[in-house]
Amino acid sequence: MNPKYRRLKGTRDLLLEEVERWHWCEERWSEVLARYGYGEIRTPIIESTDLFLRSVGAGTDIVDKEMYTFDTKGGESLTLRPEMTASVVRAYLENGLTRQPGTMKFWYLGPMFRHDRPQAGRYRQFHQVGVEAIGSASPVLDAEVIQTAMALLEAVDADGAQVHVNSIGCPECRPAYLEDLREYLQANLAAIPEGMRERIDVNPLRLFDAKDEGVQALLASFKPITDALCDACREHYSVVTGTLQDLAVPFVEDSALVRGLDYYGRTTFEITARSGRKQSSLAGGGRYDRLVEQCGGPATPAVGFSIGVERVLLHLDDEPVDPQRSRQSPVDVYVACVDDEAARYGLAAADRLRGLCRVEVDTTGRSLKAQAKSANLRRARLLLVAGAEEMAAGTIQLKTLDTGQQEPVPCKALLAQVREELRG
């Protein structure tokens, strides 16, 4: 088959059985997040381009190379959101939530968009589940947020997850470290690929994210940023790691860990897991105490993270569902009908049951044998058969697929009988 239209590169279709896997994860995540005190937020997928220029940072790969940006007919520059934190902060300010007491705790799940090179677990339209906790500067909250991320992964049986944590300081202590780092990098410029050298002036910390082995070897010889922390940042980091120990959350201190977005400060963390032979990042986040102010609000501390949904699903199962071979969504009761007249009769029976369970009425007119096979593929527990004899008698045949037992049931008694069978 050669369809005229094909999905765009870096995107994918989610069908049938795979959607069931997503629902399974989403239900568990929403339960966990409610227990941790988070309420759901949904924002538009398009925002003003300036929101991301201001928050993510001009000169970052996301802004310079990966954003999907377009101009409207009115000359306004809009962008498909590449991440969610800036959108949540914008919504927090625009809806007047700065007046709410205490900490505002949001969670989200939805699509993001980046023009990145597609590979396993990475798409140009991808999905994230994440949280933003706005209004507290406490390092104890940082630890709870990290614990929340681990709880989300544990809820879907994502084994082998490992927390890496670091502090990248604050505006009081980080500038001196950055200046020393720039001098060191300029003195060793030959070891840095030409395409990465612009990061030295913009934000040299971004070189810690570089995949180039020579750059990583160079940075490994430089003093870690934790050596340059001021007393306040050092104390903050100590409380974070101490609280993680109190919570029995295992972690690794990683002085080379930075985040690729400009708004982070102090606590940064990443959660990785081994997928096959590769170490894959499943989640990342940290503290961003100045972003609300950068977006026009009052000085407001905040911390959060995001989890890559596709990355997690790939970690859970290295063999993605093949939509050509996947089953359709499961049902409890399958109604087989010999013709259209019987289908009308069967639909009336199904209507009695849909307040109780999942019901599929087969209107294809295929043989009863073929319809029974479809009932098994749909994992139905009960098969109802409607034909001329049943219509004349006001009954319907009810077959329990596990045992093969079959009997006619009066339509008036069908609901009670099906309820009893499904309880068994």
C-alpha positions in Angstrom: 0.0 0.0 0.0 1.3 3.4 -0.9 -0.8 6.0 0.9 -0.9 9.5 -0.5 -0.3 11.1 2.8 2.2 10.0 5.4 2.9 11.2 9.0 5.6 13.8 9.3 9.2 12.7 10.2 9.7 12.5 13.9 6.0 11.9 14.7 4.1 8.7 15.3 0.6 7.3 15.6 -0.6 5.8 18.9 -3.2 3.1 18.2 -5.3 0.6 20.0 -3.3 -1.6 22.4 -0.5 1.0 22.7 -3.0 3.6 23.8 -4.1 1.2 26.5 -0.5 1.2 27.8 -0.5 5.0 27.9 -3.8 5.0 29.8 -2.4 2.5 32.3 0.5 4.8 33.0 -1.6 8.0 33.0 -4.0 6.5 35.6 -1.2 5.6 37.9 0.5 8.9 37.5 -2.6 10.9 38.3 -3.2 8.8 41.5 0.4 9.4 42.7 0.3 13.1 41.9 -2.9 13.5 43.8 -1.4 11.9 46.9 1.5 14.4 46.7 -0.8 17.3 46.6 -0.6 18.3 42.9 -3.5 19.6 40.8 -3.6 19.3 37.0 -3.0 22.2 34.7 -3.6 22.3 30.9 -2.2 25.2 28.8 -2.3 25.9 25.1 0.4 24.2 22.9 1.1 27.6 21.2 2.6 30.5 23.1 4.3 33.8 22.4 7.8 33.1 21.1 9.2 35.7 23.5 8.1 33.6 26.5 10.6 30.9 25.5 13.3 33.4 24.4 13.1 35.0 27.9 12.8 31.8 29.9 14.7 29.0 28.1 17.4 31.5 27.0 18.6 32.8 23.7 21.6 30.9 22.5 20.4 27.6 23.8 20.0 24.7 21.3 16.3 24.6 22.0 15.8 28.3 21.0 18.4 28.5 18.2 17.8 25.2 16.5 14.8 23.2 17.8 11.8 25.5 18.2 8.9 25.4 15.8 8.2 29.1 15.4 5.9 30.8 12.9 4.4 34.2 12.2 0.6 34.8 12.2 -1.2 36.8 9.6 -1.2 39.7 12.2 2.6 39.6 12.4 2.7 37.9 15.8 5.5 35.4 16.4 4.2 32.1 18.0 5.9 28.9 19.0 4.8 25.4 19.6 5.8 24.8 23.2 9.2 23.0 23.5 8.8 22.6 27.2 6.1 23.2 29.8 7.7 25.2 32.7 7.5 28.6 31.0 3.9 27.9 30.1 2.9 27.0 33.7 4.7 30.2 35.0 2.8 32.3 32.4 -0.5 30.7 33.4 0.3 31.2 37.1 0.9 34.9 36.6 -1.9 35.6 34.1 -4.5 33.9 36.3 -3.6 35.9 39.4 -2.3 32.9 41.4 0.5 35.0 43.0 -2.2 36.0 45.6 -2.7 32.4 46.7 -1.1 31.5 50.0 1.4 28.7 50.4 2.9 26.6 47.6 1.0 26.2 44.3 1.6 22.6 43.0 0.7 21.8 39.4 1.1 18.7 37.3 0.7 18.4 33.6 0.8 15.8 30.8 0.8 16.7 27.2 2.7 17.1 23.9 5.8 19.2 23.4 7.6 20.0 20.1 11.3 20.2 19.2 12.9 19.9 15.8 15.5 17.4 17.1 17.1 14.5 15.2 14.6 11.6 15.6 15.9 8.5 17.4 14.6 5.8 19.7 12.5 7.4 22.4 12.9 10.9 20.9 10.4 12.4 18.6 9.7 15.9 17.2 6.3 15.7 18.9 6.9 14.1 22.2 5.1 13.9 25.5 6.0 14.8 29.1 4.5 14.4 32.5 5.8 16.8 35.0 5.3 19.0 38.1 5.9 22.6 39.1 5.8 23.6 42.8 5.8 27.4 43.0 6.1 29.5 46.2 8.7 27.8 48.5 12.4 28.2 48.6 12.8 25.2 51.0 15.4 22.6 50.1 13.1 20.1 51.7 10.6 20.7 48.9 13.4 20.0 46.4 13.9 16.6 48.0 10.1 15.9 48.0 10.0 16.8 44.3 12.7 14.4 43.5 10.9 11.8 45.6 7.7 12.5 43.6 9.6 11.9 40.3 10.8 8.5 41.6 7.3 7.6 42.8 5.9 8.2 39.3 8.5 5.9 37.8 7.9 3.3 40.5 4.2 3.4 39.9 4.7 2.1 36.4 7.3 -0.5 37.4 10.2 1.4 35.8 13.0 -0.6 37.5 16.6 0.5 37.8 16.1 4.2 37.9 19.0 6.2 39.4 18.9 9.8 40.7 21.8 12.1 39.9 21.8 15.3 41.9 24.0 18.5 41.9 23.9 22.2 42.8 24.9 24.8 40.2 24.9 27.7 42.7 23.1 31.0 42.6 23.7 34.5 41.1 25.9 35.3 44.1 28.4 32.5 43.6 28.0 31.2 40.1 29.4 34.2 38.2 32.9 33.8 39.6 32.9 30.1 38.7 31.7 30.9 35.2 34.5 33.4 34.7 37.1 30.9 35.9 35.6 28.3 33.6 35.7 30.7 30.6 39.4 31.4 31.1 40.1 27.7 31.3 38.1 27.0 28.2 39.7 29.8 26.2 43.2 28.5 27.2 42.2 25.1 25.8 40.2 26.3 22.8 41.8 23.8 20.4 40.1 20.9 22.3 36.6 22.4 21.7 34.8 21.8 18.4 34.2 25.1 16.5 30.5 24.7 16.6 30.5 24.6 20.4 32.8 27.6 21.1 30.0 30.1 21.1 28.7 28.5 24.3 31.8 29.8 26.1 30.6 33.4 26.0 26.8 32.7 26.3 26.8 30.1 29.1 29.9 27.8 29.4 27.9 25.4 31.7 26.2 24.2 28.6 29.4 22.5 27.5 28.8 20.0 30.3 25.9 18.7 28.2 28.1 18.2 25.2 28.4 14.7 23.8 31.9 15.3 22.5 34.4 13.0 24.4 37.2 15.5 24.1 35.1 18.3 25.7 34.1 16.0 28.5 37.7 15.0 29.2 38.7 18.7 29.3 35.9 19.6 31.7 36.7 16.6 34.0 40.1 18.2 34.7 38.4 21.5 35.9 37.3 22.1 39.5 33.7 21.0 40.1 31.1 23.7 40.6 30.3 22.4 44.1 33.7 23.7 45.2 32.6 27.3 44.3 29.3 27.3 46.2 28.6 30.1 48.6 27.6 29.2 52.2 23.9 29.6 51.5 24.0 27.3 48.5 26.2 24.8 50.3 23.7 24.6 53.1 20.8 24.3 50.7 22.5 21.4 48.9 23.3 19.7 52.2 19.7 19.8 53.3 18.5 18.4 49.9 20.9 15.5 50.1 20.2 14.9 53.8 16.5 14.9 53.2 16.8 12.4 50.3 18.7 10.1 52.8 15.9 10.6 55.3 13.4 9.5 52.6 15.5 6.5 51.6 15.8 7.8 48.1 19.1 6.5 46.7 21.1 9.1 44.7 24.5 9.8 43.2 26.1 13.2 43.6 27.2 14.3 40.1 29.2 17.6 40.0 29.1 17.6 36.1 25.3 17.6 36.0 23.7 20.8 34.6 20.4 21.4 32.9 20.2 22.8 29.4 17.8 25.6 30.2 18.9 29.0 31.5 16.4 29.3 34.3 17.8 26.7 36.6 19.8 27.5 39.8 20.9 25.6 42.9 19.4 22.1 42.8 19.5 20.2 39.5 18.8 16.5 39.1 18.3 13.8 36.5 17.0 10.3 36.7 18.5 7.7 34.4 18.0 4.0 33.7 19.8 1.5 31.6 17.9 0.6 28.4 19.6 -2.3 26.7 23.3 -1.3 26.6 22.7 2.4 26.8 22.1 4.7 29.8 19.0 6.7 29.0 17.7 9.9 30.7 14.1 9.4 31.8 13.5 12.6 33.8 15.2 15.9 34.8 14.5 19.0 36.7 15.6 21.4 39.3 15.1 24.7 41.1 14.3 28.0 39.2 13.8 30.7 41.7 14.1 33.7 39.2 11.9 32.6 36.4 8.6 34.0 37.7 10.3 37.4 38.2 11.8 37.2 34.6 8.3 36.6 33.3 7.0 39.8 34.9 5.9 38.6 38.3 7.2 39.1 41.9 10.3 37.2 43.1 9.0 33.7 43.6 10.9 30.5 44.3 10.0 27.3 42.4 11.1 23.8 41.6 9.9 21.1 39.2 10.7 18.3 36.8 9.5 16.6 33.6 9.5 12.9 32.6 9.7 11.8 29.0 6.7 9.6 28.4 8.1 7.9 25.3 11.4 7.3 27.1 9.6 5.6 30.0 7.5 3.4 27.8 10.6 2.4 25.8 12.3 1.5 29.1 9.3 -0.6 30.2 9.3 -2.5 27.0 12.1 -2.6 24.5 9.7 -4.1 21.9 7.2 -1.4 20.9 3.7 -2.6 20.0 3.3 -3.3 16.3 0.0 -1.6 15.3 -0.3 -4.1 12.4 -0.5 -7.0 14.9 -2.1 -5.3 17.9 -5.5 -6.3 19.2 -8.3 -3.8 19.4 -9.4 -2.4 22.8 -10.7 -5.1 25.2 -14.4 -5.5 26.0 -16.3 -7.5 28.7 -19.2 -8.6 26.5 -19.2 -9.2 22.7 -22.6 -9.4 20.9 -22.6 -11.6 17.7 -25.5 -10.9 15.3 -26.4 -12.9 12.1 -27.9 -10.0 10.2 -29.0 -6.3 10.5 -32.3 -7.3 12.1 -30.5 -9.3 14.7 -28.0 -6.4 15.1 -30.9 -4.1 16.0 -32.0 -6.6 18.6 -28.5 -7.1 19.9 -27.9 -3.3 20.1 -31.0 -3.0 22.4 -29.5 -5.8 24.6 -26.2 -4.0 24.6 -27.9 -0.8 25.6 -29.1 -2.5 28.8 -25.5 -3.4 29.7 -23.4 -0.4 29.0 -24.1 1.2 32.4 -22.4 -1.9 33.8 -19.6 -3.0 31.5 -17.8 -2.6 28.1 -19.9 -4.0 25.2 -19.2 -4.4 21.5 -21.9 -5.2 19.0 -20.7 -6.9 15.8 -22.6 -5.4 12.8 -20.4 -7.0 10.1 -22.8 -9.8 9.1 -19.9 -12.3 9.2 -20.3 -15.9 10.2 -20.9 -16.6 13.9 -17.6 -18.5 14.0 -15.7 -15.4 12.7 -17.5 -13.2 15.2 -16.7 -15.5 18.1 -13.0 -15.4 17.0 -13.2 -11.6 17.3 -14.7 -11.9 20.8 -11.6 -13.8 21.8 -9.3 -11.3 20.2 -11.1 -8.5 22.2 -10.6 -10.5 25.4 -14.3 -10.7 26.0 -15.5 -12.7 29.0 -19.1 -13.2 27.7 -20.5 -13.8 24.2 -24.1 -12.9 23.4 -25.6 -14.4 20.2 -28.8 -12.9 18.6 -30.7 -14.7 15.9 -34.2 -15.3 14.6 -35.0 -17.9 17.4 -33.8 -15.6 20.1 -35.8 -12.7 18.8 -39.0 -14.7 18.6 -38.5 -15.9 22.2 -37.4 -12.6 23.6 -34.1 -14.2 24.8 -30.5 -14.0 23.9 -27.8 -16.7 24.0 -25.2 -16.1 26.7 -21.9 -18.0 26.5 -19.2 -17.9 29.1 -16.0 -18.0 27.0 -13.7 -19.4 29.8 -15.9 -22.4 30.3 -17.9 -22.7 27.1 -21.1 -22.9 29.0 -24.1 -21.5 27.0 -27.7 -20.8 27.9 -30.6 -18.7 26.7 -31.4 -15.7 29.0 -34.6 -13.7 28.9 -33.7 -10.1 27.8 -35.5 -8.8 31.0 -33.1 -10.8 33.1 -30.0 -10.1 31.0 -28.5 -7.3 33.2 -28.8 -9.3 36.4 -27.3 -12.4 34.7 -24.4 -10.6 33.2 -23.6 -8.8 36.4 -23.5 -12.2 38.2 -21.3 -13.7 35.5 -18.8 -10.8 35.6 -18.6 -10.9 39.4 -17.6 -14.6 39.1 
